[in-house]
Amino acid sequence: MVKGSERVFEEVPRHVAVIMDGNGRWARARGMPRIFGHRHGVEAVRRTVRAAHDLGIAYLTLFSFSTENWRRPDEEVNELMHLLRIYLRSELAELHKSGVCLRMIGDRRQLPRDVVALVENAEALTADNKEITVVMALSYGGRQDIVNSARELAMDVAEGHLKPSEIDEAVFESRLATAQIPDPDMLVRTSGEKRISNFLLWQCAYAELVFVDTYWPDFTKQHLEDAIEEFQRRERRYGAVVGTRS
């Protein structure tokens, strides 16, 4: 049994993935530039990591920056990288103290070198922590992830290390960025949009999708608890007839 601040859950999803959407619209509604929304979105990240930890969620994956986000204006991209630097520097000690294991998935080659160094330092420092694993999807795209896995397997076949007949779902998954991370049980998207936007396409094949009208900067523990309650009302059949709960 897991106790929330106001609610008690018999069980929670093991892995929750979140598309943190709506920062720009939140800011625009207040007559402010998009960057203002991103800055307040960082506060929502803090709240959500803390809430997931308190609720007993084992894995939390946050869609922090997509491969498509590189197309945004340079000023906005630079500010997002700046906010990431601030978060990693200011929050790492507290995350480590709280038993958070921090991981990153995505194309590190496109990220600024100092950001990669900060990420690698955070991963090394928190590698042995067991309370909760927080996965940051940075410069990440689901299609790219699948293509990279297919390319690696094709190279192994070409070099004689693997037979085509040996490739199954487990082998394919072992080459994805999320290898050794369980698939999400629930995918939450804020802002009212109802699409998954190239996020964890393979991994979310059987995830329960929960769409929240709230913009990301206003997302709270209560919203997460509401999503968990919605998750618990679902019957997860995985293509079968008899419902099961993982």
Legacy VTK file of the C-alpha trace (Angstrom):
# vtk DataFile Version 3.0
C-alpha trace
ASCII
DATASET POLYDATA
POINTS 246 float
0.000 0.000 0.000
1.347 3.413 -1.016
0.231 6.582 0.730
-0.103 9.842 -1.151
-0.546 13.204 0.542
-4.321 12.729 0.640
-4.990 9.382 -1.001
-3.954 5.789 -0.437
-3.130 3.517 -3.381
-2.952 -0.259 -3.176
-0.559 -0.151 -6.117
0.923 2.377 -8.501
2.273 2.021 -12.037
5.869 0.828 -11.961
6.936 3.155 -14.772
5.296 6.486 -15.599
6.344 8.461 -18.673
5.401 12.126 -19.014
5.182 14.454 -22.009
5.610 17.843 -20.339
3.573 20.015 -22.693
2.100 23.495 -22.532
4.893 25.726 -21.219
4.579 28.150 -24.124
0.786 28.421 -23.974
0.933 28.831 -20.182
3.273 31.787 -20.650
1.281 33.293 -23.527
-1.898 33.222 -21.422
-0.030 35.484 -18.982
1.314 37.821 -21.637
4.839 36.502 -21.165
7.435 34.997 -23.574
7.728 31.213 -23.942
10.910 31.170 -21.870
8.868 32.288 -18.855
6.831 29.099 -19.180
9.913 26.909 -19.453
11.335 28.429 -16.267
8.172 27.633 -14.365
8.119 24.200 -15.975
11.325 23.402 -14.075
9.404 23.873 -10.827
6.862 21.330 -12.057
9.715 18.890 -12.712
10.844 19.272 -9.105
7.324 18.693 -7.810
6.735 15.686 -10.032
9.994 13.932 -9.200
9.272 14.439 -5.508
5.676 13.216 -5.918
6.695 10.135 -7.899
9.252 9.284 -5.230
6.705 9.718 -2.437
4.121 7.601 -4.263
6.521 4.702 -4.772
6.826 4.904 -8.551
9.987 3.036 -9.568
10.683 4.729 -12.922
9.781 8.215 -14.116
10.680 9.215 -17.666
10.374 12.890 -18.610
10.298 14.025 -22.239
12.597 16.975 -21.673
13.771 17.833 -25.209
12.894 16.077 -28.458
14.844 15.712 -31.671
12.256 18.023 -33.236
12.879 20.704 -30.606
16.194 21.536 -32.277
14.088 23.287 -34.940
12.948 25.927 -32.460
14.523 29.416 -32.494
18.122 29.463 -31.273
17.219 31.786 -28.408
14.685 29.317 -27.042
16.977 26.300 -27.487
19.822 28.109 -25.737
17.543 29.035 -22.844
16.363 25.430 -22.518
19.966 24.235 -22.370
20.670 26.929 -19.774
17.750 25.754 -17.639
19.004 22.188 -17.922
22.427 23.268 -16.683
20.868 25.067 -13.731
18.691 22.073 -12.845
21.549 19.582 -12.945
23.823 21.812 -10.867
21.276 22.923 -8.291
19.279 19.708 -7.861
21.895 16.958 -8.098
22.860 16.919 -4.415
19.226 16.715 -3.301
18.389 14.065 -5.921
21.331 11.979 -4.764
20.370 12.402 -1.115
16.830 11.256 -1.935
18.076 8.068 -3.588
17.297 9.116 -7.149
19.143 7.314 -9.944
19.397 9.735 -12.857
19.699 8.484 -16.444
19.547 10.074 -19.861
18.322 8.683 -23.165
18.776 10.443 -26.497
21.446 11.628 -28.910
24.200 13.142 -26.768
26.181 14.153 -29.854
23.828 17.081 -30.464
23.977 18.413 -26.920
26.519 21.042 -25.781
29.647 19.408 -24.369
29.234 20.942 -20.928
25.666 19.641 -20.709
26.856 16.143 -21.607
29.538 16.415 -18.917
26.935 17.437 -16.334
24.672 14.553 -17.344
27.485 12.017 -17.198
28.568 13.298 -13.784
24.982 13.004 -12.510
24.656 9.484 -13.899
27.924 8.371 -12.324
27.128 9.908 -8.928
23.626 8.425 -8.698
24.203 5.109 -10.460
23.792 2.976 -7.339
20.712 4.721 -5.969
17.602 2.545 -5.701
14.672 4.704 -4.557
13.524 5.801 -8.020
15.065 6.014 -11.489
14.418 9.318 -13.244
15.068 9.114 -16.986
15.564 12.352 -18.891
14.769 12.051 -22.584
17.042 14.681 -24.132
17.464 15.101 -27.872
15.297 11.986 -28.051
12.955 10.725 -30.756
11.118 7.401 -30.832
11.632 6.841 -34.551
15.332 7.622 -34.224
15.554 5.136 -31.344
14.009 2.384 -33.474
16.222 3.217 -36.463
19.349 3.125 -34.282
18.388 -0.304 -32.944
17.750 -1.623 -36.457
21.054 -0.197 -37.699
23.028 -1.865 -34.889
21.397 -5.215 -35.562
22.011 -4.878 -39.325
25.696 -4.215 -38.647
25.922 -7.281 -36.415
24.317 -9.414 -39.117
26.640 -7.993 -41.795
29.676 -8.727 -39.632
28.529 -12.276 -38.918
27.893 -11.756 -35.193
24.155 -12.373 -35.471
21.795 -14.383 -37.640
18.605 -12.730 -38.920
16.646 -15.644 -37.466
17.997 -14.747 -34.005
16.388 -11.326 -34.009
13.243 -11.255 -31.899
11.539 -8.603 -29.782
13.888 -9.134 -26.844
16.987 -8.762 -29.024
15.562 -5.669 -30.695
14.677 -4.105 -27.338
18.194 -4.728 -26.062
19.489 -2.169 -28.576
16.972 0.536 -27.738
17.973 3.504 -25.581
15.743 2.119 -22.841
17.442 -1.266 -22.593
17.119 -2.600 -19.019
14.319 -0.100 -18.297
10.813 -1.609 -18.128
8.239 -0.337 -20.606
5.979 2.455 -19.298
2.734 1.316 -17.714
1.242 4.785 -18.081
1.985 7.723 -20.372
0.749 11.126 -19.192
0.573 14.147 -21.465
-0.308 17.575 -20.149
-1.907 20.576 -21.934
-4.895 18.728 -23.387
-3.157 17.544 -26.557
-3.912 13.905 -27.397
-0.912 12.497 -29.219
2.405 10.927 -28.199
4.646 13.053 -30.461
7.348 10.536 -31.348
7.958 9.599 -27.696
8.833 6.006 -26.736
6.956 4.610 -29.746
8.078 1.008 -29.276
8.011 1.096 -25.497
4.477 2.506 -25.169
2.832 -0.233 -27.213
0.700 -1.252 -24.210
0.944 1.830 -22.007
-2.252 3.360 -20.692
-2.547 6.879 -22.124
-3.810 9.599 -19.799
-4.315 13.103 -21.173
-4.476 15.993 -18.717
-5.897 19.397 -19.678
-3.561 21.253 -17.282
-0.504 22.996 -18.727
2.771 21.561 -17.458
3.812 24.502 -15.187
0.613 23.946 -13.164
1.044 20.149 -12.871
1.011 19.003 -9.237
1.057 15.864 -7.149
-2.730 15.910 -7.208
-2.712 15.699 -11.002
-0.356 12.732 -10.807
-2.584 11.052 -8.246
-5.610 11.691 -10.481
-3.766 10.027 -13.360
-2.958 7.022 -11.175
-6.615 6.718 -10.213
-7.533 6.763 -13.897
-4.871 4.128 -14.548
-6.338 1.900 -11.859
-9.773 2.078 -13.486
-8.375 0.653 -16.717
-8.369 -3.080 -17.473
-5.059 -4.002 -19.079
-5.621 -7.007 -21.344
-2.516 -6.928 -23.583
-4.599 -8.342 -26.432
-6.092 -11.114 -24.299
-9.559 -11.475 -22.800
-8.820 -11.739 -19.090
-7.645 -8.492 -17.497
-4.268 -8.408 -15.788
-2.476 -5.798 -13.759
1.285 -5.400 -13.868
LINES 1 247
246 0 1 2 3 4 5 6 7 8 9 10 11 12 13 14 15 16 17 18 19 20 21 22 23 24 25 26 27 28 29 30 31 32 33 34 35 36 37 38 39 40 41 42 43 44 45 46 47 48 49 50 51 52 53 54 55 56 57 58 59 60 61 62 63 64 65 66 67 68 69 70 71 72 73 74 75 76 77 78 79 80 81 82 83 84 85 86 87 88 89 90 91 92 93 94 95 96 97 98 99 100 101 102 103 104 105 106 107 108 109 110 111 112 113 114 115 116 117 118 119 120 121 122 123 124 125 126 127 128 129 130 131 132 133 134 135 136 137 138 139 140 141 142 143 144 145 146 147 148 149 150 151 152 153 154 155 156 157 158 159 160 161 162 163 164 165 166 167 168 169 170 171 172 173 174 175 176 177 178 179 180 181 182 183 184 185 186 187 188 189 190 191 192 193 194 195 196 197 198 199 200 201 202 203 204 205 206 207 208 209 210 211 212 213 214 215 216 217 218 219 220 221 222 223 224 225 226 227 228 229 230 231 232 233 234 235 236 237 238 239 240 241 242 243 244 245
